Amino acid sequence: MSDLLDRLRGRGWRMTSQRRVVAEVLDGEHVHLTADEVHARAVQLLPEISRATVYNALGELVSLGEVVEVSTNGRAKRYDPNAHHPHQHLVCSACGLIRDVHPAGDVLAGLLAEERFGFTVSEVEITYRGLCPACA
């Protein structure tokens, strides 16, 4: 479950009604919405919110490191509010559904020292692909 609203309040992010609605739309479990989906949901809560305002708020949230942009094979970028909770993604190759997954074990253990080429690895990003139950 995302704690985006709590994190933003803790940072003192100026919570205008438009920003609050964007954060509320993103706050939740397994939320990986496109900017257009965020806008569509935000309009239901605040009819006067513009697409540009949604895009600007998303850009600010990404710049703050509170939301992560997730790109999947040429599809529209999606926005993940679980920026502070280590996880990987499971992506449906057909419909693009994205789910957070938490594989067991050390993800670096699979990368042998000789395959690191002297790099000091600071983060790992793994994407699992397949078909969701609806598309299978």
N, C-alpha and C positions, 0 to 999 in steps of 0.2 A: 504494500500500500504506500502510495506517495505521501509525503508530508510537506508538499510544496508550499501550501499556504502558511504553515507554521514557520518554515524556513524563511520565507519572504518577510513575514512580520518580524522575525528575529533579526533580520538584516536591516530593518528600517526602510524597506523599499516603499516609496510613496505609493500608497494603495488607492489610486483613483477608482471610480466605479468601473471604468473600462478595464483597467489592469486587473482588478479583483475578479471580474467575470472571466477573463482569459485564464487566470490562475485557477479559478474554481472549475472551469471546463477541463483543464489539464490534470487537476488533482484527483487521483484515484488509482486503482489497481489495473495493471495491464493497459494503461492509456498510451497509445501511440497514434495520435491523430495527425492528419495533414493540416496545413494552415487553413484550407478551405473547410475542413470538418470542424476545426476550432471555431472559425467564423460562424458557420451554420448553427452550432450549439450556443455560441455566445449571443447571437441574435435572438434566440428563444428567451434568454434571460434579460437582455438589454437590447431591445429592438433598434435603437439608434446607433449601435456600435458599427463602425465602418471596417471594411476589409483592411484598409491601410493601418488603422489603429491596432488591429489584431496582429498584422505582420510586424509592426513596430514593437509591440509588447513581446512577441515571440523572439525577435532579434535581441531585445534587452535581456530576456531570460536566458538565452543562449550565451550572450556576452558575460553575464553574471556567473555562468557555470551552474545555474539552477535547473536548466533544461538542456537535454542533449539532442542534437539533430541526428536522426537515424536515416541513412540512405540505403535503399535496397534495389539494386539492379535497374536503374533508370526510372524507377517510380518516383512519385512526389516525395519530398522529404517528410519525415514524420517526427514528431516532437515527444520526447520521453522525459517525464518529470522525475524519474528515479535516478537522478544524476549522482546521488550520494550513497546509493545502495549497490554494491558490486553485483553485477549480473551479466548474463549473455542474452542473446536473442534467438528465438526460434521463428523462422519466417516461412509462410506458405508460398511456394513458388508459383501457385496459380492465382490466388486472390490477393496476396500481399499481407494477410493477417500477421501480426507480430505479437509474440508472447514473450514475457520475461522468463528466463530459466536460470536456475542456480545449480550448475553441475557440482558434484562432490569432488573434493580433492583440490590439489594445487594445479591451476591451469598452466603454470610455468614448468611443471614437472615434465611435460611432454616435449619441451624444447631443450634438447641436449646442449651442453656448454659449447661444443664445437659448432653448433648451428646458430649460436648467438653472435658469432663473429666479433666478440669483444664488446657488444652492446651491453649497457646496463639497462635492463628492461624496466620501465616504470608502469606500464599498463598493458593489458592484453584485451583484445577485442575478438570474440569468436561469434560467428553467426552460423547457426544450424539451419539448414534448408530442407524442405520436404513438403508434403501436402497435409493440410489440416483435415480434420474429419469430414467437414462439409465438401471439400474438393476431392477427397480420396476416392 
